[in-house]
Every structure is written in structure tokens, then in C-alpha cells.
């Protein structure tokens, strides 16, 4: 079935934001490792019981933030979302299984066949790969510079100084936070907005929903085929329900999602020591695309930066055409 013009709007946004050349080299290295490591966690032979339970509930692992934007670099923090869908009966019973799912990333060494924590595994992978070792070396410099700054402060406060050790790279190669996200809870919250204030839709979910609806399988590690599409469809169906039952609240909620989408796409921390490199990343993107001669790269990069800021969250009709058409 060919995509409708409305579905094409969603495809255009996804292709613009998620195309390979839009990702920094460091992002590519992390994403490839992310798929390998957590793919081995979810698809190993004779997996632990909690992995089976996660997969049975359409579980998937989804990196957000700078990894999703493609702007990850040495020193970035990485956020992972573990998404699953419980039954309403299980949710009503107050089953605390979501706390156990957190352990899949928090104590990853207990679930990966190598029994190596993922931050250690990533560091060793980068160190051993000639194409990626430069990022391992940059991480060392990044950490040494941080240690020197902290020691200057500690010296001023009369505190003992600390020294950098090579093993610190493995310990902190990836600084991450893992959150657990239950689609059933979200669906109930959205549908409940027919009778309560739309501010009940938290900022975290307001950011996650538009990112989840504009991603593809390049980013997600699924516990089983169709997991990503399952969650996308459930969220859109909940939004359709809200539009039908309380259109005024729906308009407020959708405006909230659109605003958060724009912020998530363009967010750049001014406090990050590498924040000034954003223009360099646009230039690298244009160069990697191979569509412009060298003398036009600078101008094309400036235009691209402006175009990126114009990306808009697709309409609900476009999302329905993309994800719901053809469902029996």
C-alpha cells in the first residue's frame, strides 16, 4: 500500500531527523554498540525470566536525548527508556514488575551473556576499534580535564586532591539514566484527560511521546518484531479517543506535544563544554551527504540549521494515516 500524502508528512520528518548522515560519528558508534549489546541481552538463548517477561509485554529499549538527535559526543549523558505494555488487570493489581525491568540496564551485567556492564563493554569496544579509538582517547582527555578542574576547586577548599586513573574511563565511559515507561499507564492517562486537566500529562511524557512517534528501527532495540509499531499505535489510538471525547482538551494536549517536539529536536545545552560544536556538526552533516561541492558547504550548513528549526510535529491525521491505516 502506498503512503497517503498525510503519511508522507510523517515520513518526511523521520527522514529529515533520523537519516544516517545527520548523526555524529560518535552517535553512530554508540548506536551500533547499543543495538549489539542490548540485542544480545534480549535475544540470547535461555534468557533470564525477567527478560522473557519484558519481551512478552512488547518490551523494547529506546535511547533518547542526544543519541536520538544524532548530536551525541564525548561527555554526553545518555538516557534509555525501557518501554513495555502491561495488561489492565496486571496494572490494577499493582504489579511492581516495572521496578524489576529497571534492572535490565541498571545491572546489565546480570543479563548480558558476557556478564560485563554495558559502560565497560562500550569502552572496550571503542578502544579495540581503529575507527572508534579516537573517541576513547578523547574521553580520557575529557575526564582528565574535568579532574583538573575539580582539583583546582578542592585545592581552594583545602581538600585532598584526587588523581585520574585509566580504569575511570571504563567506569564512566557512558553516564546514563534508565527510565521505565508503561504504555498502558500512558493510554489511561491520556484518555482520562477527558475529565482532568491536561497539565496531568507530565513534561517527561510530553517529550517522549513526540519522539517515539517520529522514530524508526535504527534507534529501537525490540524484544520482538512489531514492538515499536505496537506502542506507536496505542498512543495514537489514545489521542484519537481524546480528540473524540474532549476536543478542547485534545487541542491543548497536542499543542503541548508540538512545543515539546520542537524543543527536543533543537535542544542544545549551553553549559556543555562542547556546545560550540553544533555549527561544526551541521557542516560535517553536509559534507557527509555528498550533495554539495566544497565551496558551498558553509552556506548549505547555515541553511540546514535554519531548516532544522522549522521541523514541526506532524498532525494527528498524518500520524493516523501513517500508523493506523490498514488495521482490521
C-alpha positions in Angstrom: 0.0 0.0 0.0 1.4 3.4 -1.0 1.6 6.1 1.6 -1.0 8.8 1.6 0.1 12.5 1.4 -0.6 12.8 5.1 1.5 9.7 6.0 4.2 11.2 3.7 4.4 14.2 6.2 5.5 11.8 8.9 8.0 10.0 6.7 9.5 13.4 5.7 10.0 14.3 9.4 11.5 10.9 10.2 13.8 11.0 7.2 15.0 14.5 8.0 15.7 13.8 11.6 16.9 10.2 11.5 18.9 9.9 8.3 22.4 8.4 8.8 24.4 11.5 7.8 22.6 13.6 10.4 24.3 11.6 13.2 27.7 12.5 14.6 30.3 9.7 14.2 30.2 9.2 18.0 26.4 8.8 17.8 26.8 6.1 15.1 29.4 4.3 17.2 27.2 4.3 20.3 24.0 3.3 18.4 25.7 0.4 16.7 27.0 -0.8 20.0 23.7 -0.2 21.7 21.9 -2.5 19.1 24.6 -5.2 19.5 24.7 -5.2 23.3 21.0 -4.9 24.1 20.2 -7.1 21.1 22.3 -9.8 22.8 20.5 -9.2 26.1 17.0 -9.5 24.7 17.7 -12.3 22.1 20.1 -14.7 23.9 19.4 -18.4 24.2 17.8 -19.3 27.5 17.4 -15.7 28.8 16.6 -14.9 32.4 13.0 -14.9 33.4 12.8 -11.1 33.6 13.9 -10.8 30.0 11.2 -13.2 28.9 8.6 -11.2 30.8 9.8 -8.0 29.3 9.6 -9.4 25.8 6.1 -10.8 26.4 4.9 -7.3 27.2 6.2 -5.9 23.9 9.3 -4.7 25.6 11.8 -2.5 23.8 14.7 -0.2 24.7 14.8 3.3 23.2 17.6 5.8 23.5 16.5 9.4 23.7 18.2 12.8 24.1 21.4 13.5 22.2 21.5 9.9 20.8 18.1 10.4 19.2 19.0 13.9 17.9 22.3 12.5 16.5 24.4 15.0 18.4 25.9 12.7 21.0 29.6 13.4 21.7 32.3 12.6 24.2 31.0 13.7 27.7 27.3 13.4 26.8 24.9 11.8 29.2 22.7 9.1 27.7 19.1 8.3 28.6 17.5 5.0 27.8 13.8 4.3 28.0 12.5 0.8 28.6 9.1 0.7 27.1 6.6 -2.1 27.8 2.8 -2.7 27.8 1.2 -4.4 30.7 -2.4 -5.6 30.8 -5.0 -3.5 32.5 -5.6 -6.3 35.0 -1.9 -6.5 35.8 -1.8 -2.7 36.2 -4.8 -2.7 38.5 -3.2 -5.4 40.7 -0.3 -3.0 41.3 2.2 -5.4 39.9 5.7 -3.9 40.7 7.3 -5.6 37.7 8.4 -2.3 36.2 10.9 -2.0 39.1 12.4 -5.3 38.0 12.6 -4.1 34.4 14.8 -1.2 35.5 17.5 -3.7 36.4 17.9 -4.7 32.7 20.0 -1.5 32.3 20.9 -0.7 35.9 22.6 -4.1 36.5 23.1 -5.0 32.8 26.0 -7.4 33.7 23.4 -9.7 35.2 21.6 -10.1 31.9 24.2 -9.8 29.1 25.9 -13.1 28.1 29.3 -11.6 28.7 28.4 -10.5 32.3 30.1 -7.2 31.5 28.3 -3.9 32.4 27.4 -2.0 29.3 29.5 1.0 30.0 32.6 -1.2 30.4 31.6 -3.2 27.2 31.2 0.1 25.2 34.6 1.4 26.4 36.4 -1.8 25.5 34.6 -1.9 22.1 35.7 1.7 21.3 39.3 1.1 22.5 39.6 -2.0 20.3 38.2 -0.5 17.1 40.6 1.6 15.0 37.7 3.7 13.7 36.4 4.4 17.3 39.6 4.5 19.4 39.9 8.3 18.9 36.7 8.7 21.0 38.1 6.5 23.7 41.2 8.8 23.7 39.1 11.9 23.7 37.2 10.5 26.7 40.4 10.2 28.5 41.3 13.9 27.8 37.7 14.9 28.8 38.0 13.1 32.1 41.5 14.4 32.9 40.4 18.0 32.2 37.4 17.5 34.5 39.6 16.1 37.2 42.0 19.1 36.9 39.1 21.5 37.3 37.8 19.6 40.3 41.3 19.6 41.9 41.6 23.3 41.5 38.4 23.7 43.4 39.4 21.1 46.0 42.7 22.9 46.5 40.9 26.2 47.1 38.8 24.5 49.7 41.7 22.8 51.4 40.5 19.4 50.4 42.8 16.5 49.3 43.4 16.2 45.6 42.4 13.1 43.6 44.2 11.5 40.6 42.9 10.2 37.3 43.2 6.5 36.7 42.8 4.7 33.4 40.1 2.5 34.8 38.0 5.6 35.3 37.3 5.6 31.5 35.5 2.3 31.7 33.7 3.2 34.9 32.3 6.4 33.3 32.6 6.0 29.6 28.8 6.2 29.4 26.9 8.2 32.1 23.3 7.1 31.7 19.9 7.1 33.3 17.3 4.4 32.6 13.6 5.1 32.9 10.8 2.6 32.6 7.7 3.6 30.6 4.4 1.6 30.7 2.3 2.3 27.6 -0.9 1.1 29.4 -0.4 3.8 32.1 0.0 6.5 29.4 -3.0 5.4 27.5 -5.1 5.6 30.6 -3.7 9.0 31.5 -4.4 10.4 28.0 -8.0 9.0 28.0 -8.5 10.3 31.5 -7.7 13.8 30.3 -11.3 14.0 29.2 -12.2 14.8 32.8 -9.0 16.3 34.3 -6.6 19.0 33.4 -4.1 18.5 30.5 -1.3 19.5 32.8 -1.5 16.0 34.2 0.5 15.0 31.1 3.9 15.3 32.5 6.8 17.1 30.7 8.7 13.8 30.5 5.9 12.1 28.7 5.2 15.2 26.7 8.8 15.0 25.4 8.8 11.2 25.0 5.5 10.8 23.0 6.5 13.0 20.0 10.0 11.5 19.9 8.5 7.9 20.0 6.1 8.8 17.2 8.8 10.2 14.9 11.5 7.5 15.3 12.3 4.3 13.4 14.0 0.9 14.0 17.5 2.4 13.5 17.2 3.5 17.1 15.0 1.0 18.9 16.0 -2.5 20.1 12.8 -4.5 20.0 12.1 -7.5 22.2 10.1 -8.9 19.3 9.1 -7.8 15.8 6.4 -5.1 15.8 7.1 -3.8 19.3 7.8 -0.2 18.2 4.7 -0.1 16.0 2.5 -1.6 18.8 3.4 1.3 21.1 3.1 3.9 18.4 -0.4 2.7 17.6 -1.6 2.5 21.2 -0.5 6.1 21.8 -2.2 7.4 18.6 -5.4 5.5 19.4 -5.4 7.2 22.9 -5.0 10.6 21.3 -7.9 9.8 18.8 -10.0 8.8 21.8 -9.3 12.1 23.5 -10.0 14.1 20.3 -13.4 12.4 20.0 -14.4 12.8 23.7 -12.9 16.1 24.6 -11.7 18.1 21.6 -10.9 21.2 23.6 -8.5 19.4 25.9 -7.1 17.5 22.9 -6.1 20.8 21.3 -4.2 21.8 24.4 -2.5 18.5 24.7 -1.5 18.4 21.1 -0.1 21.9 21.3 1.9 20.7 24.3 3.3 17.8 22.3 4.2 20.0 19.4 6.0 22.5 21.6 8.0 19.7 23.3 8.8 18.1 19.9 10.4 21.4 18.7 12.3 21.8 22.0 13.5 18.2 21.9 14.7 18.5 18.3 16.6 21.7 18.8 17.8 21.4 22.4 21.4 22.2 23.0 22.9 22.7 26.4 24.9 25.9 26.6 26.6 24.5 29.7 28.1 21.6 27.8 31.9 22.1 27.2 31.4 21.2 23.5 28.3 23.2 22.9 30.0 25.5 20.4 30.5 22.5 18.1 26.8 22.5 16.9 27.7 24.5 13.8 30.6 22.1 13.1 28.2 19.2 13.3 25.9 20.8 10.6 29.0 21.3 8.4 30.0 17.6 8.9 26.5 16.5 8.1 26.5 18.5 4.8 29.9 17.1 3.9 28.9 13.5 4.6 25.7 13.9 2.5 27.9 14.4 -0.6 25.3 16.7 -2.2 27.3 19.9 -2.3 30.7 21.0 -3.7 33.3 22.1 -1.1 32.8 25.8 -1.8 29.1 25.6 -1.0 29.3 23.5 2.2 29.4 26.5 4.6 26.3 28.1 3.1 24.5 24.8 2.9 25.2 24.1 6.6 23.7 27.5 7.6 20.6 26.8 5.6 20.3 23.4 7.2 20.5 24.8 10.7 17.5 27.1 9.8 15.6 24.3 8.2 16.0 22.0 11.2 14.4 24.6 13.5 11.4 24.6 11.2 10.6 20.9 11.7 7.1 20.6 13.0 5.4 17.7 14.8 3.0 16.0 12.3 -0.7 16.4 12.6 -2.8 13.6 14.3 -4.4 12.9 10.9 -0.9 12.3 9.4 0.0 10.0 12.3 -3.2 8.1 11.9 -2.6 7.7 8.1 1.0 6.5 8.8 0.4 4.1 11.6 -3.3 3.1 11.8 -4.5 2.7 8.2 -5.0 -0.9 7.3 -5.6 -2.2 10.8 -8.6 -4.5 10.9 
